[in-house]
Amino acid sequence: MTKARPNIIFIVADDLGFADLGCYGGRPARFGDVSPVLDQLAANGLKFTQGYANSPVCSPTRFALMTGRYQYRLRGAAEEPINSRSRHSSTLGLAPEQPTLPSLLRASGYRTALMGKWHMGYPPSFGPLRSGYEEFFGPMAGGVDYFTHCAFTGAHDLWHSQAGVEEEYAEPGYLTDLISNHAVDYVQRMASGAKDGTPFFLSLHYTAPHWPWETRDDEALAQQIKGSISHLQGGNIHTYQRMIHHMDEGIGRLMATLQAHGLTDNTLVVFTSDNGGERFSDNWPLVGGKMDLTEGGIRVPWIAHWPAVIAPGRISEQQCMTMDWSATVLDAAGVAADSAYPLDGVSLLPVLRDPDETFARPLYWRMKHRSQRALRDGDWKYLRVDDNDYLFNIRSDERERANLGPHHAERLIAMRQAWDVWDATMPPIPTDATVSLVSSTKDMPQR
């Protein structure tokens, strides 16, 4: 590891499927490769094949990323997900007193910014600037239109930081491009300080490829779907692939900016998705998607690029989840967690240095939706959905089609007991926690 502390760029896509990127087996689009920039980052860095999101839905994963802890410890993260109707809530958000990844880094001398989606509560009780970021541009809600920048409720939802507070803000343009523009501008402004020993932490949280299904050329469509941006009647795989490509282009501009300022070698770039894919995503060979604890809902792309530390062209089968990357970033920056809020995440820094280095990492999940629970431990996975218990060998059956529970009853019992022991260490799911489903079987068949 280099002596200088790395700059860190943490990129999160929204509802991206496991196989949507070319480097994860995704199909080319009509226009060509969908994700050439991200594919090249994987080729020049480290690709994880057994990486998971902390949740199969947006905001809970973001709580885990911010805190490095299981999201179940926080009331706001019990919402599946936080919805726009909570705009005036003083309880459904990331409490400012909670130490966060940006607040810990900022206290150690890092500059910090979030460009993109927040989705962890609304001002005045919550917001990025109350949780460690110096700068912010983006939406507060879970989903907004790419052109009108209005949320599900129809309210305008684009903000930026001004004089130390978040203010509503209007800026015309396609949201993916706007987020990229602000990220590039931030790196340009931080470059001089980074070269002089003041590193930066940039959270780049795209809304792409989350609905509504709009490409850069669909501004007229945005006017047609006002008041119904979940866009259940629209979209297709071709639009979806183009939306990913627009994000990929923005990441390409960001990488070119790092290169132009000589910052590439000692900048750790991490890329992932907040959960598994949705309507038009490709999760092959996995089953399920967003809102599911089957593999398609939680296993996501994880790419790490850091030329000073990571050798190119490497692949890791290390099992990990979102909060492990929070611990990894702190470790790479030489920053300790707050002792009053110990991390649940485990640093992957040894794996970045040597991808052949692996360690046992049991991973736990639970959902109010369909009473789901899961434990991944080595090759095995215990899963409960709708009060039905399953046992799968993920190494041999990634599609979770062959239930081995009846044939390995002792293993099933042991993993169920292990899940129960873990669950007892977490607060119970609040009875008033809400599950917000955008679509149902009335809108489209089940997966």
N, C-alpha and C positions, 0 to 999 in steps of 0.2 A: 504493500500500500504506500502511496506517495505521502510525503510529509505534509504537503498542503491539503487542507480539508477540501473535499470535493464540492463543487456545485451540484445541486440535485434538481432534476426535473422529473416530476411524478405525473405521468399522463394516464388518465382514466377515460375510457370510452363508455358509452351508456347503452346497455343491453346488447353488447356485441357477442355473437355466438362463438363457440369454441373453434369452429372450422371456417369462420368468415374470412380470415386472412390467408393469403397464399402460402405463407410459411407454416401454417397449420393444416394444409391440405385443401384450402378453399379453391373453388373453381374460378377460372378467369371470367370476366364479364364480357359483354358484347364489345365494349370499348377496349378491352385488353386486361392487363393485370389490375386487380382491385387495390392492392396494398404494396406497391413496389418499395416505398420508403421503409415501412415497418418490416418487410421481408428482408431488406438489406441490413436493418438494425439487428435482426435476429441472426443473420449470416455473419455479422461482424461482432456478435456478442453471445449471449447465453439465452437459450430458449428452454422454458420449463414445460414439461408435458403432464405434470401431475399437480398443477397449481389451482387453487380454489379461491372463490370469493367467500367472505364471511357470511353472506346471506344471498338468497336467490332473488332479492329485490333491493331497489336502489338505496334508500336512505339508511337502512341498518348497516350495510357494508361501509358507508361513508363514516358513520360513527366509529366503527372499528378501525378504519384507516386513520382517522384523526387522533384516536386515543391509544392505539396499540393494544386495546383490551377487547374482550368479548363484549359485543354491543348490548348483550342482555343485561349488563350492569346499569344501563342508563334508560330512564323512562321514555325519552323521546324515541329511542331506537326500537321500542316495542311496537310502534306503528308499522304496518306492513303495506305501503310505506306511509311516511308523513305526506298528507295531501294538502292541496291549496286551501282547503276550508279551515286549516289550522292557523291561518295567517295572523290572527290576533291572540293566539295562545301564549301564555307565559310559562307553560310546562313542557310543551312538545318542541324541544330543540336541544342543542348542545350547550349546556350551562357554561357561562364564561369562567367559572371557577375551576372547571375541569382542565387539567394540563393536557395539551395537545402536541402533536408533532410540530406544527409551526411555532407554537409558543415556546416549546423547549429549545428549538433551534434558534429562534429569535433571541432568547435570553443568552445564548452562547455566542452571539455575534453574527448570525446569519441574517441577511435580508430575506423577507418572505412576501409572497404574493400568491393569490388565487385568481386565475383567469379561467372562468367557466362556472359550472354548476355548483351550487352550495348544498341545498336540499337538507338542511339541518336546523330548520326553524327560522322565524322572521324577526327583523327588528320591530320594536326596540329591545326585546328581551334577548334575542340571539342574533348572530351574524358573524361573518368571517373576521371582521376587525375586532370582535370581542373574544375571538378564539386564536389569536396569535398572528394573523396576517396583517401586514402593513398596508397592502394594496389589494383591491378587489375589483373585478369587472365580471359581470355575468348575471344569470338568473338565480333567484332564491328558490324557486319552485322545482318540482320534479320534472315537469315537461312544459315547454313553451314553444310557440310557433317560431319557425326560423326567420320569418320576415316581420310579422306584427309584434313579436316578442311578448305575446300575451299568454297567460297561463290557462289552465283548464277552466277556471272560473270566468275567463274573459278579461281579467284585470291585467294591465300592463305589468310586466315582471322582468325588467332589465335594470340593473343597478351598477353603480361604481362608487369607489371610495373618493371622498372629498373632505379635506380638513379632519381626517381621523374618524369619519363616520360613513356609513353606507347611505347613499341617496339614490332615489329612483332617477333613471337616466335614459335619454332617448338617443339612439344612434341608428341611422338607417343601414340596412345591409343584411346579408345572409349570415345567420348567427355563427355557424361554423367558421366562416371567414373572419368575422369580427373577433371571435375568441383567439384565433390564430394571430391576427394582427396585433392584438394587445399582448400576447405572449412574446412575439418577436420584438415588439417595442420594449418590453420589460427587459429582455436579455440584452438588447442594445444599450439600454440605460445602465444596467448592472455590470456590463463587461469591464469597464475600467476599474471599478472597485474590486471585482473578482480577480483581476490580474494583480492587484495590489494587496491581496490577502483578505478581502471581505467576501466570502462566498455567498451565494444566493440559493434559496429554496423556492422553486416555482411549482405550484400545483396547477396542472393544465387539465381541467376536467371538462371535456366536450359533452355536449348533449347528443351528438351523433353516435350511433344511428337510431336513436329513440324517435318514436313518432312525434309529430306528423310526418308523413312520407313526402318530403320536399327536397328537391335538389336545388342547386344554385339557379336553375332556370324556371323555378315554379312559383314565382312571386304572385302570379295571377291566382294560382290555386289557394294561396294563403287567404285571399279575400273570400273565396268560396266556402271555406270550412271554418270561418269565424264562429265561435261558440261550440265547436265540436272538433277540437284539435286532436282527439284520440284517433280520428280519421279511420274509423272501422270500415268504411265503405271504399277505402282507397288503398294505394300502395301496391307494389309488386317487387319481385326480387331484383329487377333491373334498376328501379329507383333506389332501392336499398343499397345495392352495390355502389352506385354512384355517390350516395351519401357517405359511405365509408371512404371512398376515394377522395372526396373533398377534404375529409379529416386527414387522410394520409398526405395530401398535398401540403396542408398546413404544417404538419410535423416535418415535412421535407424542408420547408422554408425556415423552420426553427433550427433544424440541424445545420442548414447552410449558414445561419447567423452565428451559431457556435463556432463553426469552422472559420468563418471570416474573422472572428475575434481571437482565434487561437485557444478556444476553451474546450474543444471536443475531448481531448485526452483525459482531462480530470473533471469531467462532468458525468455523474451517474444518471443515466436516463432509464426510467422504469416505465413500462407500458402494460396496462391490463384493462379489464372491464369490471364494472361494478357488480355484475351478475351475468348469468347465462343469457342466451339469445331469446328474442321474442318472435313475432309473427313470421318474418321473412328471413330469419337467420338460418345459418347452416351449423348444426351442432354435431354433425357426423363424427364418430360413430355413436355419439351419446344420445340418450333418450330424455325427453322433457325439455323444459326451458324455464324462463323467468317464473318465479313463484313456486318452483318445484325443487325438492331436495334430491331428486334423481340427478345423475351426473350432468345432464344438459342444463340444469338450472344453476349449478354452482362451479363446475369446472370451466376455467376461463384461460385465455392466453396470458402468459407472463413472459415478458422480454426484458432483459437487462443489458445495457450497453454502457461500458465504462472502459475505454481502451487502456487506461493506466493500470487496471487491475484484472479485467476479464479478457481472457484469450478468445480470439474469434472462433466462430463455428462450433461452439460447444452446446451440448444438450444435457439437461439434468432431469432425472426422475424423482428428485426430492419432493416429497409431499409438503405443501405449505399453503397458507391462506393469507388473506389481505393483511391482517394485523402483524404477521411475521415480517412483512416488508416495512411496516412502520418501525419495528425493532431494528431491522437491517439499516434503515436510513440513519437512525440515531447512532448505531454502532459505527457506521462509516464516517459519521461526522464527529465521533468522539464525545457524544453527549449522553449523559446518564438520564434515566427516567426519574420522575419524582417518586421518592420512596413511599409517599403516602398513597400513590396510585401505581402499584407495581404492574408491569406489563404482563399480559397473557401471551403476547407475540414473542417469537424466538428469532434471534438474528440469523440470517442466511449468509452473512459475510464470509464464513469459511467455504460455503458452496460457490460463491462468486469467485473466490480465488482458485478453487479446485472443484469443478463440477462432479468429479468422481467421489467427492466427500459427501456422504449422506448420513442421516441420523433418523431414529424413530421419531415420528411426529403425529400422535393421535390428534384428530380434528373432529370437533363436535358442532352440531347445529340443532336448532329447534325452530319451529314455526307454529304460530297460532293457526294459520291457514291449513286446513285439513289435518290438524293435529300431527304435523310432521316432525320427525326427529331423525337424526343420522349420526353415525360415528364411522369415520374412515380410519383404519388402523392397519398399516401395512397393506397387504393385498386384499384385505377383507373390508366389507362395509355392512354395517347394520343400518336398516332403514325401516321406518314406520310411516305409513300413509293411511289415513282414515281407519286407524286402529288395526291395521294389518301389518304384521312384522315380517321382514324379509332379511335374508342373508345372501350377499353376493361376493364372489371372488372377482374383484374388479380387474385384476391382471388378465384373467382368462375370459371375462365376460363384461366388457365395458358398457354394453347395452342394458345390463341389469335385467336380463330376461330369464335366467336360470336361477330360481330361488332355491338355495341350498339349505335353508333353515331346517326343513324336515330331516335332512340327511346329516346335518352337523349340529344337532340340537344343543350339545354342550357349548360349542362356540357361540351359538346364537344367545344362549342364556348368559354366558360370560360377558359378551359385548353389550347386551341389554343392561346388565347390572353395572358395567362400567359407565354407561351413559347415565344411569340413574345416580350414580355417585357424583359424576360431574354436575348433573343438573341440580343436585342439592346444594352446590356451591354458588349457584346463581339465584338472583331474585326470581320469584314466580312470575309468569306472564300475567300482566295486569288484566283484570276482568274487563276493563273499559278500553283496552287496546283495540284498535280498529284494523280490519283487513279491507283494503280498497282494491277491488278488481275492475279493470277497465273493460274487459270483455268476458263473455260466458259462452256456454255451448249454444246459446241462442244466436250468437254472432258467428261462430265457426266451430267445426267439430273439435273434440278433444284430440290432444296429440296421441 
